[in-house]
């Protein structure tokens, strides 16, 4: 414990007064550590729901022909027919790399959304912290409505947001909705205050000049470290969906599950149940947690 305390103090000093590049690295690492802590629990349920719906929507259409080939491959029979069927047919849906990058990009926008809110909530340089706090409940309710709309779009219940027979959501429920969703969940986020983050927030409290700019840069670096696992998870999920037969055959089911969970989270945001959940997590798991760095 003494060793960990010493390491934490070193990171705190580096973040607060050390060379900028070294400080950014320390904050990035502190963010990565935070991802493995109870601090991010309020972000996870909604994110995983969104990710399930988005990955299912971005997967290639599960056509009858594709299902027949998948069944033949799974049973090990009909290899000649499969080969003959495959030749001369154009692949439908987005290219694999494009689909994975699109999902990972949406995850990056989700991270950007909660980063902006966290910066505004901790750095008084913008003078918006009071406004954000006063209107947090209203913003959370509005965010709940947005979340419900996104969930319904994933379910295919909003025709204006559909574009093909798979009822894949358009931009509002996909890429464009990602930063909104990240911002919504950040409103209820209670990060653990390890030594590094405490030092960063002290620096960010500056209201002028290079001190304030340094604090904002360090907070962004912390959020980048925290958000990196979210992006990796999204990229890996899209790759798994394309590479595993069972997942590919059940893309619509995955999308529907994600949509239903998003609607449930949105209802919780609108009714205030989300605050109760976050409060329970904070009191039971986060209040006594101190990160090593």
N, C-alpha and C positions, 0 to 999 in steps of 0.2 A: 504493500500500500504506500509505503514511504517513497519507493521508486516511482510508482505511478504519479504520486503527488508532485514529485520533482519534475517528471516529464511534462505534466500538465502546466506547471509554472513556467517551464522553458517555452512551451508552445504559446502560452499567454504573453510572455515577454516578447517573443518573436513577432507575434501578430500585432502587438500594440506599438512596438518601437523598433523592430528589426527592419532590415532591408525589405523593400516592397515585394520583390519577387519571392523571397523566402517566406514572407508573411502570407502571401497568396497561397503558396504551397501548403503552409501549415493549416490555413483555413479550409483548403480543399480536402485535406486529410481528415480534419475535424468533422467536416460534413459527411464524409464516407463512414466515419465511426458512428455518427448520429443515426444513419440509416438502419443500423443494427440495434437500435435502442427503442424503448417504448415511445419515444418522442414523436415518431412518424405514424403511429397507429391511426390518428384521425385522417391521415392522407390516404391510407392504403385501401379501405373497402371501396370507396368511390372510384379510386383509380383502377383497381382491378376490374370493377364492373365496366367501366369505360373501355378498358383495354380489351376485355372479352368481346364486347360489342364491335369495337373497331377492327380487331383482328379478324373476326368472323365476316365483317363487311368487306374487308380488303382481299379476302381469299378469292381464288378463281371460282366461277360459278360451278356448282356441283351438278353437272349435267347427267342425263341418263347414260350417255356414252362413257363419261368419266367414271361413274359408279360401276358400270359393267367391267371396265378395265381394272378398277380397283379390286372388285370381287375376284376376277380371274387371277390377278397377281397374288391376292391373299390366299387363294386355294392352290396356287401353283399349276393350274390347268389353263388350257387355251392360250399358251404362250404364242403360238403361231398366229392365232386370230388377233391377239392383242397387238402383235407387231404389225400385222397387216392393217389393223384399224388405225394404229397410231400414225403410220406413214401417210402423208398427204393431207393430214388435218392440221389446221392452224390452231395454235394454243389460244384459248380464250382467256379473258381477264388480263390484268396487268402483269407484266413480266415479274418473275420472282424477286429480282433485286429491287425493282421499282416498288413493289408492294411492301417489302421489308423496310425500305428507306422511308416510305410514306408513314408507316406505323411508328417507326422510330422518330421521325420528324414530329409527329403529333405528340409523342411522349415528351420530346424536347420543348414543345410549346406549352405543355402542361407544367413542366418544370419552370418555364419562364413566367407563367401565370402566378405560381405561388412565390416565386422569387420577387416579383414586383410588389406583391402585398407585404411580404416579410420586410423588404427594404423600407417601404413606406411606414410600416409599423414600428421600425426600430431606429430609423435615421431621421432625426428632427430637422435635417437640412432642408427638407422639402416643405416643412411646416404643415404637413397634412396628417400627422399622427392623431391629433385631436379629432379632426373630421372623421377619420377612419374609425376611431374608437366609438364616437357618438353614434355613427350610422352603421355599426357592424351588424346589428340585428336585422335592420332593414335590408342591407346588402346580402346577408345570408338568406333571407326569405326570397329575395329576387333571384339569387343564385339557385335556390331550390326549384323555382319555376323553370329556369333554364335547364336544370338537370333533368327534370321530369320530361320536358320537351325533347331533349336528346334521347332519353330512354324510349319514349314513344316512337321516335324516328327510327331507332334501331329495331323496334318491333314491327315497323312497317305500317304504323297506324296514322301516319301523317302523309297523305299522298303527295303534297306539295314538296316534300323533302326526299322523294324517291326518284330513282332514275332508271331502273331496269327490273326485270322479272324477279330478281333476287331481293328486291326491295332494299338495296344497299343505300344507306343514308348519304345525303349530299353533304356539302361542306359544313353546314351548321352542326350536324351531329358528328362530323369527322374531325378534320384538321382545325377548322375555324373555332369549333367549340372547345378545343383542348385548353387554350389559355384561360378561357372563362371558367372552366371546371377547376383548373389549378388554383385560380384566385379564390373561388368559392370555398374550397377545402382549406386554403391557407387561413381564412378568417377564423377557423376554429382550431388552428394548429398551435400547440404549446411546446416549443422546442426545449429540450433539456439544456440548462445553462452550465456547460462545462467551462473550464478555465479559458479555453481559446475563444469560445463564443462570448463569454463575459467580457474579455478584453476587447473583442471586436465591437461589441455594443457600446462599450465605454468610449471607444474612438469615434464610433458613428454618431455619438451624441453631440459631437462638435457641430456648430451651426455655420461655420464659415471657413473659407480657405482650403488649404491642402488637407487639413485634418479631417474635415467632413468628407472630402473626396476619397481619402484613403479608407475611411470607415465604410463608405458605400461599396467601394471596390472589394473590400474584405468580406462584406456580407454576401455580395454576389458570388465570390469564390466559394464561400461556405455553402451556399445554395447549389452551386454547380457540383460540388462534391456530394451533397445530399441527393441531387437529382440524377447523377450518373447511373446509379443502379436502376432507377426507373426506366431510363432509356435502354439500358442493356436488357432488362426484362422484356420490354416491348419488342426489341429486335429479335430476341430469342424466341418469343411467343409466335411471332410471324413466321420465323424459320421453321419452328416445330409444326405449325399448322400446315405448311406446304410439304413438309417432309414425311409426316406420319399419316398413314392411310386413314386410321380411325378418326383422327382430328379433321382431316380434309373432308371426309364423308359427313361429318357432323358440324360443319361450319355454321349452318343456319341455327342449329340448336345452341351453339356457343354464343352466337349473336343474340338470340332471344333471351338467354339467361342473363347476359350482360345488360340488355335493355331492361329486363324486369328488376334487376338489382339497382340500376340507375334510377328507375322510377321510385323504388323503395327509399333510396337515399335522398332523393329529391323531396319526397313527402316528409321524411324526417327533418330535413332542413326547413321546410315551410312551417311545420307544426312546432318546431322547437325541440323535438326529440333528439336531434343531432347534438345540441348543446348539452343535453343530459348525458348522452353517450360520451362526449368529449370530457365532461366533468368527471364522470365515473373513471375514465381512463387516467385522467390527470391525478385524481385523488388516490387511485389504487395502484398506479404503476409509475407515474412520472414524477410526482411530488418529491419523492425521496431519492430520485435518480440523479447522480452526478457523473457526468462523462469523464473519463480519464484525461481526455485532451479537449 
